[in-house]
């Protein structure tokens, strides 16, 4: 009986503490929203306001979890450390920009949340085992338990709001809108949401068996997706020698797709491995799939690294390429460790444990570096681009000064000022003039490609054919549905294509140019000028591009005549059979 009383007392104390944390979080969020709406302090201090928003959003959830997993002293130290990281990274994110905003980017928020999530579990597991590096099973149990708990708590909060809206809708049916108005008030939304989330964390924490069951079910289901993903990965790698890498580069998103595949393999391998208990080894099919997946991970990450290296070698660093390189570096830690685990002669995939722990520390360090001056993507990109300019790798006339002016935060502005002040040589003088022009710009000025160059990008069918010289050389300025627009905004997934067809049966081919949304038709007039005569939707009657490309096109009389109404021709639109 005494043990039950102690347990009930502990549960009650934890519940009260968590509800107080939730209430404080909700009230703090409400105050920040009101300060933003009224432009009152602290909303008048961009970096402080952004730091407070990030703190209120990210730190309390770890405190809610830590109340059941850490002693008060350790939890206090963790909260202070997490707060310091949040404030410092957000301060840098805001003050690095030329125009300081009282908010951070979605990418910064995502990376910071990820770093705090991983860091918390590294600290909580070490605290639970009372040593700097905990046993792998401790990391696994705490991280997966809290991950499932977070998902369930978010779902519970969402269900709470669905029920509120449903209840309010019932009152709306009988013309009582007080309930709807009540739940839409800011002073209700934020505290209520935070308190309900805190309650969900507490209830799920007190029902460990339910969390363990949900986790076990999720891992089992995920693990049986591993053979499917492994088959895709191995087949993809087997096809690469046949297809070559060119189709991969043509997508324009090879690195992102390959990293996504690597993440999927890592998650599914861990779902199969779980905590690595030999007495709970998975099915032999999963064991084999995990080994092949671990081996496939290495070449996939290697191709991703090669892809980003090619872009950097050709065009230098950009903030996006710095980010991608960092992600590839983290993925490489997993890839090397998992390849070793796949070939490990001892217990099945055992090196995976050390790999996951090491990669966790690397991931936290990498994210913190990216969000601080240490590895700020804009700073690294500016340094590299200026180096390429001064080394003559990029000429002064083709260098992208707009990048420094508009896309590289204050690092780019500072670099332009240094370039503008350096007139030590004729070449430096040319660069200085360009830098001064860029500094004087208030809006981005993109170099306009000549129409002839844009039209030359159009893909012409049949293969080997070319657009008429008169078509390419014509001045298309002001022409209705100009083909220049189609070629200017073409993408890999929506190319601009040209075809030929004799619409009027006079023996002279008209030119059809368009993309997936619209095909425009142009005819050569008696004055030898190409004019637009109409257009059609290429998807209205099914995809017609295959037929156009193959040349399966002929002119036929209309099935239904046009109508003349008050001297105006009206044509039916449709797909007559």
ABEGO torsion letter per residue (X at the ends): XAAAAAAAAAAAAAAAAAAAAAAAAAAAAAAAAAAAAAGBOAAABAAAAAAAAAAAAAAAAAAAAAAAABBAAAAAAAAAAAAAAAAAAAAAAAAABABBBABBBAAAAAAAAAAAAAAAAAAAAAAAAGBABBBAAAAAAAAAAAAAAAAAAAAAAAAAAAAAAAAAAAAAAAGBAAAAAAAABAAAAAAAAAAAAAAAAAAAAABAAAAAAAAAAAAAAAAAAAAAAAAAAAAAAAAAAAAEAAAAAAAGAAAAAAAAAAAAAAAAAAAAAEAGBAAABBBAAAAAAAAAAAAAAAAAAAAAAAAAAAAAAAAEBBAAAAAAAAAAAAAAAAAAAAAAAAABABBBGAAAAAAAAAAAAAAAAAAAAAABAAABAAAAAAAAAAAAAAAGABBAAABBAAAAAAAAEAAAAAAAAAAAABAABAAAAAAAAAAAAAAABABBBBBBBBAAAAAAABBBOBBGBBBBAAAAABBABGBBGBAAAAAAABBAABBBBBBBBBAAGAGBBBBBBBBAABBBBBBBBAAGBBBBAEBBBAAAAEBAAAAAAAGBBBBBBBABBBBBBGGBBBBBBEBBX
